[in-house]
Amino acid sequence: MSKLKVGVIGTGHMGQYHVNVIVNIAQAEVTGCFDADPNRLAEISKRFDIPGFRDMDELIEKSDALIIAVPTVYHYEIAKKCLDRGKHVLVEKPMTETVEQARELVELAEKKNLVLQVGHVERFNGAVMELKKVVERPFLIEARRLSPFNPRIADVGVVLDLMIHDLDIVTNLIGDEIRSVSAAGTSAFTRHEDVAAAVLQFESGCVANISASRATQNKIRTLTITQEKAYIILDFATQDIDIHRMASQAYLMTREELKYRQESFVEKIFVHKDNPLRQEHLHFLACITGEQEPIVPGYKDVRTLEIAHSILKQIHG
Ligand SMILES: NC(=O)c1ccc[n+]([C@@H]2O[C@H](COP(=O)([O-])OP(=O)(O)OC[C@H]3O[C@@H](n4cnc5c(N)ncnc54)[C@H](O)[C@@H]3O)[C@@H](O)[C@H]2O)c1
C-alpha cells in the first residue's frame, strides 16, 4: 500500500516532537514542514533532513494529511484551510479557541469525509488505555496537572492549555452528562488564568475535582479514582497504575489502648509503555486508511471544549 504523505505545520516545541515521531513511522512519507519563523523552519528541516517549505499552501497541496502544531489561536484558520482543500488533519489540543470554531471544523470534516483528530496525546498514554478496564462507577476523581511557569504558551490560559487533557480523559471515562460545574482560578504570570480548580458533578453522582497550574515549582500529573472496592492512582509521567484494595480493617484492644488496624494491598497493573505520540500518529493514519475508527468522535471533542468554556465562564465571568 502506498504511504500517506504527511506534512507538519508549526515546528516549535511540540512540532519538533511530531516531526521526530512521524519521520520514524513506516506508513508515512514526510512531505516536509512549514513554520512562520524561517530560522526555526531551517533548523528543523536540517535536523530531521526533511524539506522545509517557505509556502504553507504548497506544503498542504503536496500532502494527504497535515499535523498542525502552531499556537492555539491559529488552529482554526489553518485546520479549516487544510480541510477545505480535502486534507486530513491532526491538530494539537485544544482543537480551537472557541466552541463554535470547533463545531464548524467537525462538521466540515464530516461533510468532506476527512479525519480530524485532536492531539490529546494522553489518550494514548499506556496507563490511560489500561484505565478503562479497571474503572467501575467511580465516586470521586481527582486530577492534578501542575507545572512550573513557561512563557511559551501565552495565547491561552491553563484551562485550555493543561486542564483540557484531564477534561478529555475524565469525560471519556465516565461520560459527559454534567449536573453542575463550579470553578475558580487566578492569574500568576500572564493575563490569563495560570491556576484553575474545577469541581464537576456528573449525572451519575460522581464528583471530579480537577486542578491545573502553570505556576507550581514541581511537575505533577496524576489522576486518582475512588470507587467501591478500589482506590486507583495513575501517574501520567511514569505510565504506572497502582490499585489499592482493602483487605480488612479491625480494632485491636491492647492492654494500654485501642488501636485501629487497616490492611490493604496494592496491585500494580501491567501497562504497555510506548511513546504516546507515536500511538497518536498511528491511530491518525489508521483512521485515514479506514483500519480504525476514531477512539473519540469529533462531537465529543466539541463537548469537551464546551465544558472547558463553562469552567472559563465561572472563572472570568
Ligand atoms: N499535546 C500536548 O501535550 C502539547 C504540549 C505542548 C503544546 N501543545 C500544543 O501545541 C501547540 C503549539 O505549542 P508549542 O508549545 O509547540 O508552541 P511553540 O511556540 O513552541 O511553537 C509554535 C510554532 O508555531 C510557529 N507559528 C506561529 N504562528 C504560525 C503560523 N500562523 N503558521 C505557521 N507557524 C506558526 C512558531 O514560529 C513556532 O515555531 C499549542 O496549541 C499547544 O497547546 C500540546
The ligand as an ORCA input file, in Angstrom:
! r2SCAN-3c Opt
* xyz 0 1
  N      -0.345     17.677     23.338
  C       0.451     18.237     24.211
  O       0.771     17.655     25.238
  C       1.001     19.600     23.933
  C       2.146     20.050     24.592
  C       2.626     21.318     24.270
  C       1.959     22.102     23.346
  N       0.831     21.628     22.743
  C       0.090     22.443     21.779
  O       0.886     22.623     20.623
  C       0.638     23.897     20.065
  C       1.980     24.607     19.898
  O       2.585     24.758     21.152
  P       4.166     24.813     21.310
  O       4.422     24.582     22.736
  O       4.819     23.933     20.316
  O       4.416     26.343     20.948
  P       5.736     26.972     20.295
  O       5.590     28.422     20.446
  O       6.951     26.296     20.837
  O       5.627     26.581     18.756
  C       4.721     27.141     17.860
  C       5.409     27.251     16.491
  O       4.435     27.683     15.551
  C       5.023     28.703     14.732
  N       3.928     29.545     14.242
  C       3.295     30.563     14.864
  N       2.295     31.024     14.122
  C       2.308     30.301     12.968
  C       1.510     30.322     11.809
  N       0.474     31.158     11.670
  N       1.816     29.450     10.819
  C       2.858     28.593     10.946
  N       3.655     28.547     12.028
  C       3.362     29.367     13.044
  C       6.008     29.428     15.624
  O       7.005     30.078     14.873
  C       6.552     28.267     16.480
  O       7.700     27.686     15.903
  C      -0.330     24.614     21.022
  O      -1.631     24.516     20.517
  C      -0.230     23.820     22.305
  O      -1.445     23.811     23.039
  C       0.363     20.402     23.011
*
